[in-house]
Amino acid sequence: MTFLLNIDVPDVERATTFYTAAFGLTVGRRFGNDFVELLGWPAPVYLLTKQAGTMGAGGDRRRYARHWTPVHIDVVVDDVDAAVERALRAGAILEVAASDAPYGRIAMLADPFGHGFCLLAFSAQGTTRCSGRRPSVARQNKKYENNPMHSREHLEIPHFCDTEMM
């Protein structure tokens, strides 16, 4: 099974510029003028040109003003404050400044197309509520260690089995 991330945008070139500048992603393939693959995260990102007002899922029309969605991107970084500055320079909108949380540090932003995302860094003290102890990071990350698509910050994410911690 493979995971990938599709992001609908009204302007694929503008979105490519934003996502490469904000997150250091690189263009993989282009499928015509309206479909770009970005690489550099654990899953490939596909930017898809979909104009505002066209039909989306469930009869809801696409809109690119800031909107709430229960599914969003959390980008794990080593330094939240530096990542926020980079994202802002690329055109992101800061919604909640970086702050400390029980699991680490987090900031909430939106891309220029209204899609929310968080930048976060987990603290080394994280524990799992299901076991009461810190999981073996080495065991969790074994499947990623030889994959060039996974950066170092993705290799040391503690696993949380209780989403209330996040």
N, C-alpha and C positions, 0 to 999 in steps of 0.2 A: 504494500500500500504506500502511496506517495502523497505528500501534502504539498499544495502550492497555494499561493495567495493571489487572487484577482482583485484589482482595484479599478473600479469604473471612474473615468475622468472625462471632462469635456474637451481637453486638449492634451493629447499624449506627449507632444514635444515639451510643453511646459511642465508636465508631470515628470517626464524623464529628467529634465533639468533639476527639478526640486528633489526627487528621490536620490539621484546620484550625488548632488551637493550636500544634502542633509545627512545622508547615511553612508556615503562612500560606496554605494552599489554601482555596479558596472553593467553596461548594456551587453546582454548575451546575444539574442537574436531579435530580428525585426520581422514581423509577418505583415507585409504591406505597410501602409502609412498609419494604421490605426491600432496597432497591437505590438507592444514591445515587452521583451523579457528582460528582467533585471536580475543579476546574480550578486551574491555576497552575503546573504542571510542563509540560515539552515534550510529554508524553502525558497524556491524561485518566486519572484514577484512578476505578475503579468499586468501591465497597464493597458486597459482597454478603453478605446474611445467610445463613449456613450453620451449622446447629447442630453442636456437638461430637458425635461419634459417628456422624454421617451419612456415607454412602459418598463418598469422594473419588475421585481417579484411581488406577488400577491396583489396585483392591480395598483401598486403604488408607483407614482411617476418619479423618475430620477430628479433630484435637486442637489445643487452643490453649495447651498448656504450651509452653515454649520448645523449639523443634525445629530441627534442621539441615536446610537445603535448599541445593542447589547453585545455585539462582537466588535472588537477593535484590536489594533496592534499594540503590543507591549514590546519595546525594543530594549533589550538588556545591554547595558554599557558598563564600562569600568568607572567612568566619571560622569555623573548626571549633569553637573553644572557645565562642563565643557561640551557635552552633547547638546544641551539646551542652546548654548551660544551658537554652535554650528547649525542647528536646525533653524534658529531665528535668522541667521545670516542667509539661509537658503530660502526663507519666505514663510516659515512656520509661524503660527499664532500661539503665543503663550496664554494658556487658560488658567493654570494653577502653577505658581512658582515651585521650584524644587524644595522639598521638605523631607525631613526624616520621618520614617514610619517604622512600625515594629519589625518589618522584614528587610528594611534597608532605606533607600532614598528614592523618591519618585517626583516626576514633574508631568503635568498634563498639558498637551498641546493639540493643535489641529493643523492639518496640511492646508494649502491654499484652496482646496476643493471641498472643505467642510468635513473631512474625515478626521476623527479624533484619534490620537495615539498617546501612549505614555512612554517616557524614558525612565528606566529604573535600574538600580544597582542593588543586588541583594547583599545583606550583611553576612559576614562569616558566622554569626551566632545563630543563624536560622535553625529551627528544629522542626520536626514533623510532629503534629499533634497525634497522629495515629500511632506512632511508636514511642513518642516522648524522647527520641534521640536523633541526632543528626545522621542523615543517611550517608552511605558511602558514595562520595562524589565520584571516585574512580570507577566504581561499579556502574553508576548511572551513565557515565560519559564514555564507557568503553566503545559503544556503537558509533560514537562520533570522532574518536581520537585520530583516525586516519583519513577523515573526510575533509578535503581542503575547503569545502563550503562552510565549515563551522569555524568561526573565529574563537580566539582564546576566551573571550568573555562568555561565550555560550557553553564552554566546557566546564564551568565551575558554578553552574546554577544549582542551588540546593532544590530538592524536590519537596513540594508541599502537598500533602494529601488532603488537607482541610482548606478549602478555598476561603473560609472566613478569615484566615491569616492575611489574605491578599485583598 
